Amino acid sequence: VKKDGCHLCIDDTRERLVDAAEKHYGGDMLAVAEDYYATVRDLVRKTGADVIGHFDLITKFNEDGALFSAGHPRYRAAWQSAASALLPYGIPFELNTGAMSRGYRAAPYPSEEILRYLALHGGCGLLSSDSHRAQSLGFGFDAAARMAQAAGLPLVLRVRNIEWS
């Protein structure tokens, strides 16, 4: 996220995220989330991406809800605005299990609420372990697939712009 001429890292450490929120947003984590989603909403237009990766990465260090409430109306409005802008592209949203394999989260992201929203609005998902080492390839795919199925979100497999449904 770019703020005050600086690029703020969202997923480095919880401490650095909190420090950035204090310094650039007066501690308002919801404002950080709003700027994060404003950036994400332009992802495809700016980059031509063929997968929406890390959609709600802003929640990586919010497992316990201590940074902000994922149920807050400002938070919901921010992610819904970004999702609504991205859904017409018809490309999959990543279901990321990387934070699970590294011990930051108990469940994949995006959240179940977001997956239901994507499903309701014609979206689809793509499993990703966001693996940084061979041992975590495919980590948590069973849980992520069950979550997608429960939300009604179809999953696709995509390799170099070749898609199988």
C-alpha positions in Angstrom: 0.0 0.0 0.0 1.4 3.4 -0.9 0.8 6.1 1.7 2.5 9.4 2.3 5.0 8.6 -0.5 6.0 5.3 1.2 5.2 1.8 0.3 3.9 -0.1 3.3 4.4 -3.8 3.5 1.2 -5.6 4.6 2.6 -9.1 5.2 6.1 -8.7 6.6 5.4 -8.9 10.4 2.5 -8.0 12.6 4.6 -5.4 14.4 5.6 -3.7 11.2 2.0 -3.5 10.0 0.9 -2.0 13.4 3.8 0.4 13.3 2.9 1.5 9.7 -0.8 1.9 10.8 0.3 4.1 13.7 2.7 6.2 11.7 0.6 6.7 8.5 -3.0 6.2 9.7 -3.1 7.3 13.3 -3.6 3.6 14.3 -6.7 3.2 12.2 -6.4 -0.3 10.8 -9.7 -0.1 9.0 -8.2 2.8 7.0 -5.2 0.6 6.2 -7.6 -2.1 5.0 -9.6 0.5 2.9 -6.4 1.6 1.2 -5.3 -2.0 0.7 -8.6 -2.9 -1.0 -8.5 0.3 -3.1 -5.1 -1.0 -4.4 -6.4 -4.5 -4.9 -9.4 -3.4 -6.9 -7.1 -2.0 -9.6 -4.9 -5.1 -9.7 -6.1 -6.5 -13.1 -6.4 -3.2 -14.8 -2.9 -2.2 -13.8 -1.1 -5.6 -14.2 -3.2 -7.8 -16.5 -3.0 -10.5 -13.8 -4.8 -13.7 -14.6 -5.4 -14.7 -10.9 -6.5 -12.5 -8.1 -3.9 -13.4 -5.5 -3.8 -12.5 -1.8 -7.3 -10.9 -1.9 -7.7 -10.5 1.9 -4.0 -10.6 2.8 -4.6 -7.7 5.1 -6.1 -10.3 7.5 -2.8 -12.4 7.7 -2.0 -11.1 11.2 -5.6 -10.6 12.3 -6.4 -14.2 13.2 -7.6 -13.2 16.7 -9.4 -10.1 15.5 -7.2 -7.9 17.6 -6.2 -5.5 14.8 -9.7 -4.9 13.5 -13.1 -6.5 13.2 -13.6 -8.3 9.9 -17.4 -7.8 10.5 -17.1 -4.0 10.7 -19.2 -2.2 8.0 -16.1 -0.2 6.8 -14.2 -3.4 6.3 -17.0 -5.2 4.5 -17.6 -2.2 2.2 -13.9 -2.1 1.3 -13.6 -5.7 0.3 -17.0 -5.8 -1.4 -16.0 -2.8 -3.5 -12.8 -4.5 -4.6 -14.5 -7.9 -5.3 -17.2 -6.2 -7.3 -14.6 -4.4 -9.4 -12.7 -7.6 -10.0 -15.5 -10.2 -10.6 -16.3 -8.9 -14.1 -12.9 -10.0 -15.3 -13.9 -13.6 -14.8 -10.6 -14.7 -13.4 -10.1 -16.9 -10.3 -9.6 -15.7 -6.8 -6.7 -17.5 -5.1 -7.6 -19.6 -2.0 -4.2 -19.3 -0.2 -3.0 -21.7 2.4 0.5 -20.3 2.8 -0.2 -18.5 6.1 -1.6 -21.8 7.5 1.6 -23.7 6.6 3.7 -20.9 8.2 1.6 -20.8 11.4 -0.1 -17.4 11.0 -3.6 -18.6 10.4 -5.9 -21.6 11.1 -7.8 -21.3 7.8 -7.1 -20.3 4.3 -7.9 -16.8 2.9 -10.1 -15.3 1.6 -12.5 -15.8 4.5 -15.6 -17.9 4.3 -17.7 -14.7 4.1 -15.8 -13.5 1.1 -15.9 -16.9 -0.6 -19.7 -16.9 -0.3 -19.9 -13.4 -1.8 -17.7 -14.4 -4.7 -19.8 -17.5 -5.3 -23.0 -15.6 -5.2 -21.7 -13.1 -7.8 -20.4 -15.7 -10.2 -16.7 -15.9 -9.1 -14.4 -18.9 -9.0 -11.4 -20.0 -7.0 -8.0 -21.4 -7.5 -6.1 -23.4 -4.8 -2.6 -22.1 -3.9 -0.2 -23.2 -1.2 1.9 -20.1 -1.8 4.7 -22.4 -1.0 8.1 -21.1 -0.3 9.5 -24.6 0.2 8.8 -28.1 -1.3 7.5 -29.5 2.0 4.5 -27.2 2.0 3.4 -27.7 -1.6 -0.3 -28.5 -1.5 -0.5 -27.7 2.3 -4.1 -27.4 3.5 -5.7 -28.0 0.1 -8.3 -30.4 1.6 -9.5 -27.7 4.0 -9.5 -25.0 1.4 -11.4 -27.2 -1.1 -14.0 -28.0 1.6 -14.3 -24.3 2.5 -14.9 -23.4 -1.2 -17.4 -26.2 -1.6 -19.3 -25.1 1.5 -19.4 -21.5 0.1 -20.6 -22.8 -3.3 -17.5 -21.4 -5.0 -16.4 -23.5 -8.0 -12.6 -24.2 -8.2 -10.6 -24.2 -11.4 -7.1 -25.4 -12.2 -5.0 -23.0 -14.2 -1.5 -23.5 -15.6 -0.1 -20.8 -17.9 -3.4 -19.6 -19.1 -4.7 -23.2 -19.7 -7.8 -23.8 -17.7 -9.6 -27.0 -16.7 -12.9 -26.9 -14.9 
